[in-house]
């Protein structure tokens, strides 16, 4: 019994420390963070931003968040999207999307995933965190 206690005493603090520095967004976390910006519709995941001024980068990242939410909820097979899919969902020009995706990939906010249909992109954990912080600062309710 004493050896079990020593073992648990030794490893539990390490597990608690690991939990403190671990970041992994669940479906519920993503919905809570982005519920004012994205929706999953019968047509697919969409950015839903009535009257909010967003940059092209933010729109693309939000579209990738919406794709991740749709995937985690079982509404979509993949959390990655290609340029043509992002264009169809957002209305942005393909050249703009490609340029912004290149920047987002270089800054580790998105990652390229090679697939059978060509290059697709998904939002990273860092991108999710940065976008959530940025949007909460930008659209903070007035006191």
C-alpha positions in Angstrom: 0.0 0.0 0.0 2.8 2.4 0.8 4.5 1.8 -2.6 1.2 2.6 -4.3 0.9 5.8 -2.4 4.5 6.8 -3.3 3.9 6.0 -6.9 0.7 8.1 -7.0 2.3 10.9 -5.1 5.2 11.0 -7.6 3.1 10.9 -10.8 -0.1 12.8 -10.0 1.7 16.2 -9.7 3.3 15.6 -13.1 0.0 14.8 -14.7 -1.5 18.0 -13.2 1.4 20.0 -14.6 1.0 18.4 -18.0 -2.7 19.2 -18.0 -2.0 22.9 -17.2 0.1 23.3 -20.3 -1.9 21.1 -22.6 -4.1 22.8 -25.2 -6.7 20.8 -27.1 -10.0 22.4 -28.2 -13.1 20.2 -27.9 -16.2 20.7 -30.0 -17.8 22.5 -27.0 -14.8 24.8 -26.6 -14.9 25.7 -30.3 -18.7 26.3 -30.2 -18.3 28.6 -27.1 -15.5 30.5 -28.6 -16.9 31.1 -32.1 -20.7 30.8 -31.7 -21.1 34.5 -32.7 -19.1 34.0 -35.9 -19.9 30.6 -37.5 -22.8 28.3 -38.3 -23.1 24.8 -39.7 -25.9 24.9 -42.3 -27.4 22.3 -44.6 -25.1 23.8 -47.3 -22.1 23.3 -45.1 -20.0 25.2 -42.5 -20.3 29.0 -43.0 -18.9 32.2 -41.5 -21.9 34.1 -40.0 -20.8 37.7 -39.2 -23.7 40.1 -39.7 -22.3 43.6 -39.8 -18.9 42.7 -38.4 -15.9 44.1 -40.3 -13.5 41.2 -40.6 -10.2 41.0 -42.6 -9.9 38.4 -45.3 -7.5 36.5 -43.0 -10.1 36.4 -40.2 -12.8 35.2 -42.6 -10.6 32.4 -43.9 -9.6 31.3 -40.4 -13.3 31.4 -39.3 -14.2 29.3 -42.3 -11.6 26.8 -41.3 -12.9 26.8 -37.7 -16.4 26.2 -39.1 -15.1 23.2 -41.1 -13.4 21.9 -37.9 -16.7 22.2 -35.9 -18.6 20.5 -38.7 -16.1 17.7 -38.7 -16.0 17.2 -35.0 -19.9 17.2 -34.9 -20.0 14.6 -37.6 -21.6 16.9 -40.2 -18.5 16.8 -42.5 -16.0 14.1 -43.3 -12.9 16.4 -43.1 -11.8 19.5 -41.2 -9.6 20.6 -44.1 -10.8 22.8 -47.0 -9.3 23.6 -50.5 -9.2 27.0 -52.1 -12.2 26.3 -54.2 -14.3 25.2 -51.2 -13.3 28.3 -49.3 -14.1 30.5 -52.3 -17.6 28.9 -52.6 -18.2 29.4 -48.9 -16.9 32.9 -48.4 -17.1 34.6 -51.8 -13.5 35.7 -51.6 -11.3 35.6 -54.8 -9.1 32.5 -55.2 -5.9 34.7 -55.5 -6.8 36.4 -52.2 -7.4 33.1 -50.6 -4.2 31.6 -51.8 -2.2 34.6 -50.7 -3.8 34.7 -47.2 -3.4 30.9 -46.8 0.3 31.2 -47.6 0.7 33.9 -44.9 -1.4 31.9 -42.4 0.7 28.7 -43.1 3.9 30.6 -42.6 2.7 32.1 -39.3 1.5 28.6 -38.1 -2.2 29.7 -38.0 -3.1 27.1 -40.6 -1.4 24.0 -42.0 -1.4 22.5 -45.5 -2.8 18.9 -45.7 -2.1 17.1 -48.9 -5.1 15.0 -50.0 -6.3 13.2 -53.1 -8.1 16.3 -54.2 -4.9 18.5 -54.0 -3.8 20.8 -51.2 -6.2 21.5 -48.4 -5.8 23.6 -45.3 -6.9 23.3 -41.7 -6.6 25.7 -38.8 -4.0 24.8 -36.2 -4.4 24.9 -32.4 -2.2 28.1 -32.4 -4.4 29.6 -35.1 -7.6 28.8 -33.1 -6.1 30.4 -29.9 -4.9 33.5 -31.7 -8.2 34.0 -33.6 -10.3 33.6 -30.5 -8.2 36.1 -28.6 -8.1 38.6 -31.5 -11.9 38.4 -32.1 -12.7 38.8 -28.4 -10.5 41.9 -28.2 -11.9 43.3 -31.5 -15.6 42.8 -30.7 -15.5 43.1 -26.9 -18.9 44.4 -25.6 -18.9 48.0 -24.5 -18.8 48.5 -20.7 
